[in-house]
């Protein structure tokens, strides 16, 4: 779950490809969330599910130490 609005955190800037931006925009629109909120939810979910990414497509599930 994303941090509440009154929670102190940090801000980051990132650059993404046009294709990734389009996917994020479509996902945010479908969920009814802003792009920032959608990105936060997705990043948090991904980090909770996978502890490491060796290379794109090769993930290690959190807590198992085995590849997904």
Secondary structure by P-SEA (a helix, b strand, c coil): ccccccbbbbbbbbbbcaaaaaaaaaaaaaacccaaaaaaaaaaaaaaaccccccccccccccccccc
